[in-house]
Amino acid sequence: MDRLAAALSVLPAPMRDPVLFAVPFFLLLLAIEWTAARKLEDSDTRSDQPARGAYRSPDARASISMGLVSVATMGAWKFLGLLGYAALYAYVAPWQLSPRHWYTWVIALVGVDVLFYAYHRIAHRVRLIWATHQAHHSSRYFNFATALRQKWNNSGELIMWIPLPLLGVPPWMVFTSFSISLVYQFWIHTERIGTLWRPFEFVFNTPSHHRVHHGMDPEYLDRNFGGILIIWDRIFGTFAPETFRPHYGLTKPVDTFNIWKLETREYVAIARDVRSAGSWRDKMGYIFGPPGWEPARAVGTGATSAVSAGG
C-alpha cells in the first residue's frame, strides 16, 4: 500500500487541469468571434445553411452550459479513473517512467493522441459510444461555442487510456496530456480561419480539417478523427480534405436547446429500439452496431434508426 499511497499523494498537485486555466482565454476568444459574427455577417446563398461563422444565442448558450457541466462531470470521471490508474501504475506496470524525462512526456502526449484517434473513430461507429459523443455534433453552427459543447460521460476514454499507466506513464500525466489535447482542439472550431501553411496542415489538426469532421455531408461523414495530429487519419485512411463548405450538425437535425435532452436523447432512442427488437441479435445490433443500424428485415419499413453523425 505504500507505493499506492505514494502515487496518490503526488497526483493532486500536478493534476491542476490546464483546461481550467484556459477557460478565461476560451471565453475571451468566444466573445471576440461572437462580436465579429455580428459585425461581419457573412451571407450564404444556401437558405438551409447558417451564415459563415454565425452564432445563434440559444445554440451558443446551450453549448456553453454543456461545457460548464462537463467540467464537473469530467472531474468526477477523472477521480474514478485516477483510482484505477494509480493501482495499475503502482502494482501492474513493469516499470514507472519519470516525468522528469522528456521522452515520458512524448510517450504520454503521443499515446493520448493516438488513443484519442482510436476512441473517436470507435465513437462514430458504435452506437452506445456515439450516444454520448453525438451531443458535440448536434449544433448546426461551427464556432468557438461549439467547442464547449462537450459530453458528460468520459468512461469510454478512461478505458481507452488504460495502456498508458500499464506502460508506466504516471496517471496525472495521462490526464494532463488529455487536457492539453482539449485546449488545443478549442481553436480548431471556427470558420474564421482558412487553410494554414501546408506542412502544418499535413501534420496537425486544423480548422479546415475539423470543419470536415463536423460536416454531415456524405463526402465528409466519418472523416478526420485526429485530436492534435492529423497524421493518424492520413495513415489509417480516414482523412478527407475540405473541398466545399460543410453542412454542420447531425443527419437528423436536433430541434431542442435543452441540454439534458441533447446529452441523453440517443440513450433514450437506444432503449426504445432495444425494447422493440424481436431478438437478442437485434438488441445487440441496436446497442453496438453503427449509428443508423437496423435489422435487415426492417430496412425500408419505417423502423426507428439512430441519429447519425455529422462527421
N, C-alpha and C positions, 0 to 999 in steps of 0.2 A: 504493500500500500504506500510505502514511502515514495516509490517512483511515481505512482499515480498522483499522490498529493503534491509532489514537487512540480509535476507537469501542470496541474490545475492552478497552483499558486502563481506561476509565472504568466499564465494566459490572459487574465483580465486586462492588465495594463497595455500590452501590445494590441489587444483586440479593440482598442478605440477605433471605431468604424470610420474609415475615410469617407464613406457616404455622408455621415452626419456633418463632417467638416465641409463637405462640398455643397450641402443644401443651400446656404446663402448665395453661392455662386449660381446654382441651378435657378433659384428664384430670380436673381438679377438678370440672367440671360433670358429667362422666360418673359420677364417684363419688357425687356428690350425688343424681343421678337414680336410680342403681342402688340406693342406700340408701333413697330414697323409694319405689321399687318394692317393696322388701322390706317396708317398713312399711305402705304403703297397700294394696297388693294389690287393686286394683280388679278385680272379677269381671266376666265377660261371660257372658251367658246362652247364647251360641252355643258349643257344645262344640268347634267347629272353629277357634275364634279365641282366641289368647293373651289374657291379661288386659291391660287398657289400661295402656300404659306399662311392661309387664313386661320383664324380662331373663331370658335363659336362658344360663347360664355358658358352655357350649361355643359357642353362637352369638356371644356377645359376645367371647370370646377369638379366634374366627376373624376377626371384624370388626376388632378391634384389631391383630391380626397382619397382616392385609391392608393396614391403614393404615400400619403401620410399614415394611413392604416398599415401599409406594408412595412413601414419602419418598425412598428411594434410587433407585427406578426413575424417578420424576418428575425427580429431579436429573439423571440421565443423559440423559433426553429433552430437558430444558431446555438442557443443554450442546450437544447436537446442533442444536437449534433456534437457539441463540444464534449459532452459526457462520453459518448461512444467513441469519438475520435481520440480522446485522451487515453482511453483504455487500450485502443488499438496501437497507438503510438508508444505507450509505456510497456505493454505486455506482449504484443504480437509482432511489431515491426522488428526486422532483424538488425536494424541499426537506427540511430537517431541522427538526423542531419542537423548541423548547427546553422542557425540564422545568421551567424557572423560570416559565413562563406557565401561569396557571390553566386556560386553555382546552385546553392539551395534556393535562392530567390528565382533563378532561371527555371529550375525544376518546378517550383510552385506556380509561377506565373504561366509558363507554357503548359504545364499539366492542367491547371484550371481551365485554360483557354481551349485546349483540345477536348477536354471532358465536357466543357460547356457546349462546344460544337456538337458532340455526340448526343448530349441530353436534349439540346434544342432540336436536333433533327428527329429524335425519337418523339419529342413532344408534338411534332406536327404529323406523326404517323400512327400514334397510339392514342385512341380517343380518351381514355381515362386520364392521361397526362395532358392531352390537349385541353381537357376540361378546365384545368387551372391556368393554362397559358393563353387561352383564347381571349381572356379579358384584355390582354395587352394589345391584341389586334382588333379590338372591337370599334375603334374610332375611325370615322371616315376622314379625319383630319390627320395631318402628319406635321407635328411641330414639337417644341420642347415640352409642352404639356403632355403629349402622348408618351414621351419618355418616362414620365412619372406614373403612368397607368400600369402599375405593377401587380403581379399576382400575390395572393396571400398564403399560398401553400408552396413551401420550398422543399417539401420532403423528397421529391424526385432528385433534386440537385444534391441534397445531402447524401443520398445513396450513391449517386454517380461519382462523388468525390472520394469515396472510401479508399480507392487505391493510393491516394496521396499520403494519408497517415500510415498506411501499410508500408509505404516506401520510406518512411522515416521523416516525412515533412511535418514540422510542428503544426498542430491543429490551428493555432492562431494565424499562421502564415497562409493556410488554406483559405480562411475567411477573409483575411486582408487582401489576398490576391483576387478573390471574387469581388470584393468591394472596389478594388482598383478597376476591374473589368466593368462594373456597373457605372462607375464615374466616367470611364472612357466612352461608354455607349450612350451617355446622355447627349453629347454634341452631334451625334450622327442622326438624330431625329429632327431633321429640318429640311425644308425646301429652299432655304435662303443661301445654301452653299451648293455650288455646282460640282463639277469634277475637279479633282486636285492633280498635283504633279503625278505623272504616270507611274514612276517607281513606287510612290506612296500608295497609289490606288492598287497596285499589283500585290502589295504585301498586307496592307492594313484595311480594316473595315472602314468605310467612309459613308457620308450621307448618300451618295449615289448608290452604293451597294445596298445600303439598308432601306432605301426607298423601294428597291426591287423586292426586298424581303417582305415588306408590308403591303405590297401590291396584291390584289385579288384577281388580277388578270391571268388567264391561263398560261401565258408565257412566263409569268413570274411566280406562280404557285410553287411552294416548297423549294425555294432557292435562297442562297446566301445566308446560311445559318451561323456564320462566324461571329465571335464576340469582339475581340480586339484584332485578331488576324483573319484575313480573308483567304489566306493560302490553304486553309483546310478545305474550303469549298472548291478551290482550284484542283487540289489533289484528289478529292473524293467525288468530283464530277457534279457538284451541286451549284456551281457558280453560273450566274447569268448577268450580263451587263445591262445597264439601263439604256434602253433604246427609245423609250417613249415615257411620258409621264404616267405613273401608275394610277389606277383607281384604288383607294385605300379602304381598309376595313375587311369585314367578313363577306363571304359569298352570299350569305343570307343576312342582310343588314339587321342591326340591332335597333330597336325602337324605344329604348329606355336610357335614362341617365341615372337610374337608381343603382348605386354602386353595389349593393348586396345582390341584386339581380344580375348585374354584369359579371360578378365573380362566381355566382352559383348556378346560373341558368343552364349550363351544359351538364352539370351534375344532375340537375332535375330531369333534363332530357334523357340522359343515360338511364336513370331509374325508370322513367316512363317506358322506354324501349325495352328494357330488361323485363319489366312486368308483362309486357305484351308479347314477348318472344315465345315461340312454341316449343323450343328445345333448348337444352343446355348449350349446344353448339352455337345457336343463335344468340343466346345470352352472352357467351364469351366473345362472340363477334362484335356485339354492340359495345362491350367494355374495352376490349383490347384490339379491335380492328381499327383501321384508319378512320378519320372523321368522314362521315357520309356513308359508311359501310351499311349495307342492307343484305339480308338473306337473298340468295339468287332468285327464289320464287317470288320475292316481294318487290323486285325491281319493276317499276312502272305501275305499281298498284296503289301508290299513294302512301306507303308506309312511312313512318317518321324517320327522318335522317338527321344526322348530326350537322351542326353548324360547321362549315368548312373554313379553313384558314384563308387569310389574305397573306400569302407568302409561306 
